[in-house]
Amino acid sequence: MRRALKIVVTGPFGAGKTAFIKTISGIDVVSTERKITRHASAGKEETTVALDYGRVTLGQTTLHLFGTPGQKRFDFMWEILSKEMDGFAVLVDSTEARTFREARRLINLFSRYNSVPYVVIANKQDLAGAVSPAALQRALNLDGRITVMPCIATQKQSVRAALQALVELIP
C-alpha cells in the first residue's frame, strides 16, 4: 500500500538542510536560497529564506520534504511548514557545538507545533571534530529513546538511511 508523508527538515543555520534535501530528491528541488545580506557565517554565501521542497520515494512511501530556513529572522515560516507534518528531522552540524543549544530549542519548538515522531541527524560526520551521535544525544540532553542518526548530507545512502529511520517511526 502506497502512502505519502509530509516531512519537515529543520535545524540551525548552516546545518546542511538544503544539501540534505538536494542530495536525495528525485525531482528538481524548489529552493528559496538567496545571497546572504547580513553577516551570518563565514563560508556560506546563500541562505534559505522561505523553504526548500523535494520529493523522494522510499519503497512504498513518498516523502514530501520541506526544509525550513535556519535563520531566526525567517522563523515565521517554521509554524507554517509544520502544519500537517507527519514527522520531522532536526539536522545538527555535529562539528559546531555552539549550535547545539539552538538545535535543542528547535526540537522543543517543533514538538509543540505537532506531536509527531522525529529523529535528530548528526550531520557532517565526515569532518574533523564531529561528535558522535551518542555524544550529540548527551549534549542535547535527549531521552535515550530518541533516534540520533549519523549522516553526511552530501551522500545519498547516508541521507536515505536517516530518512528511513524516521519513516519507521511513523505509524
C-alpha positions, 0 to 999 in steps of 0.5 A, spaced: 500 500 500 502 506 497 502 512 502 505 519 502 508 523 508 509 530 509 516 531 512 519 537 515 527 538 515 529 543 520 535 545 524 540 551 525 543 555 520 548 552 516 546 545 518 546 542 511 538 542 510 538 544 503 544 539 501 540 534 505 534 535 501 538 536 494 542 530 495 536 525 495 530 528 491 528 525 485 525 531 482 528 538 481 528 541 488 524 548 489 529 552 493 528 559 496 536 560 497 538 567 496 545 571 497 546 572 504 545 580 506 547 580 513 553 577 516 551 570 518 557 565 517 563 565 514 563 560 508 556 560 506 554 565 501 546 563 500 541 562 505 534 559 505 529 564 506 522 561 505 523 553 504 526 548 500 521 542 497 523 535 494 520 529 493 523 522 494 520 515 494 522 510 499 519 503 497 512 504 498 512 511 501 513 518 498 516 523 502 514 530 501 520 534 504 520 541 506 526 544 509 525 550 513 530 556 513 535 556 519 535 563 520 531 566 526 529 572 522 525 567 517 522 563 523 515 565 521 515 560 516 517 554 521 509 554 524 507 554 517 511 548 514 509 544 520 502 544 519 500 537 517 507 534 518 507 527 519 514 527 522 520 531 522 528 531 522 532 536 526 539 536 522 545 538 527 552 540 524 555 535 529 562 539 528 559 546 531 557 545 538 555 552 539 549 550 535 547 545 539 543 549 544 539 552 538 538 545 535 535 543 542 530 549 542 528 547 535 526 540 537 522 543 543 519 548 538 517 543 533 514 538 538 509 543 540 507 545 533 505 537 532 506 531 536 509 527 531 515 522 531 522 525 529 529 523 529 535 528 530 541 527 524 548 528 526 550 531 520 557 532 517 560 526 520 565 526 515 569 532 518 574 533 523 571 534 530 564 531 529 561 528 535 558 522 535 551 521 535 551 518 542 555 524 544 550 529 540 544 525 544 548 527 551 549 534 549 542 535 547 540 532 553 535 527 549 531 521 552 535 515 550 529 513 546 530 518 541 533 516 534 540 520 533 542 518 526 549 519 523 549 522 516 553 526 511 548 530 507 552 530 501 551 522 500 545 519 498 545 512 502 547 516 508 541 521 507 536 515 505 538 511 511 536 517 516 530 518 512 528 511 513 529 511 520 524 516 521 519 513 516 519 507 521 517 511 526 511 513 523 505 509 524 
